[in-house]
Amino acid sequence: MSEQTTRALQKLTGPHATSRVTYAGAPVVEASYAMVLLHGRGASAEDILGLGPALAAGFEARGAGEARKVMFAAPEAVGNTWYPQSFMAPIAQNEPYLSSAIGRIAALVAEIEAAGIARDRIVIAGFSQGACLSSEFVARHPARYAGVFAFTGGLVGPDGTDLHHAGELAGTPVLLSSGDPDPHVPWSRVVETGEQLTKMGAAVSMTRYPGRPHTVLPQEVAEARRLLGA
């Protein structure tokens, strides 16, 4: 176990410290890429894993067989909820759950890196609560990732929060997509998130779907695939 992985695991505290991770796709020792998939409130690791192969098809444009060389890893929130309140509630109201969730993702990414898959070959993707965590995790742990897909989500904090994060995303392709209106995620926060991640050096695409229900559309998956294959 690498020193980085050991440090990440030692930092794991709070309700999600012992949350299970479900794996699918290629074994990590054979994989060229990894995809961390984060489920929404009330859902499960198995639910979000179904999205993995559809997204990974985008890697096929990079070379024959690349889509078959992807490992999928989906951590599951304790009680199937990553944090109790809205992502736009005061941050203190979502603690210690929020910090524990971010720590769980950090430890998982460190484990993947220790297994030989560099961070620029790791995709972070999620829906709803998982999309908020995807955005917040990469903002707090900036680096060059293979891709970041936040399907209906954004950076965490109430209206008026300073969403600034220091660090460099170094051209990471980011897709932010959402319905508008959405019952949980105002489009204004998606826009604010895109502005902040752009300032951090990400290549951000934003797509608004008027009247779209709280779900992930095939068009959103197709756009994510396009970004992975670019």
NORQUI-V915106 format. One record per backbone hydrogen bond with DSSP energy under -0.5 kcal/mol. CO is the residue of the C=O (numbers start at 1). NH is the residue of the N-H. Records with the same first field share a line. If there is no record, write none. Layout:
# NORQUI-V915106
CO->NH  NH
This chain:
# NORQUI-V915106
2->6
3->7
4->8
5->9
6->10
7->11
9->12
14->17
16->19
20->76
22->74
24->72
27->30  31
33->71
34->123
35->37  73
36->125
37->39
38->127
40->43
44->48
45->49
46->50
47->50
48->51  52
49->52  53
51->55
52->56
53->57
55->58
56->59
57->60
58->61
59->62
60->63
63->66
65->68
66->69
67->70
69->32  33
70->26
71->35
72->24
73->37  75
74->22
75->39
77->80
78->81
80->42
86->89
87->157
90->93
91->94
92->95
94->98
96->100
97->101
98->102
99->103
100->104
101->105
102->106
103->107
104->108
105->109
106->110
107->111
108->112
109->113
110->114
111->115
112->117
113->116
116->118
118->121
119->122  146
121->34
122->146  147
123->36  125
124->149
125->38
126->151
127->130
128->132
129->133
130->134
131->135
132->136
133->137
134->138
135->139
136->140
137->141
143->145
147->124
148->150  175
149->126  151
150->152  177
151->128
158->161
161->163
169->172
172->203
173->148
174->176  205
175->150  177
176->207
177->152
178->209
180->211
184->186
186->189  190
187->191
188->192
189->193
190->194
191->195
192->196
193->197
194->198
195->199
196->200
197->202
198->201
200->169  170
201->171
202->204
203->174
205->176
207->178
208->210
209->180  212
213->215
215->217
217->220  221
218->222
219->223
220->224
221->225
222->226
223->227
224->228
225->229
226->230
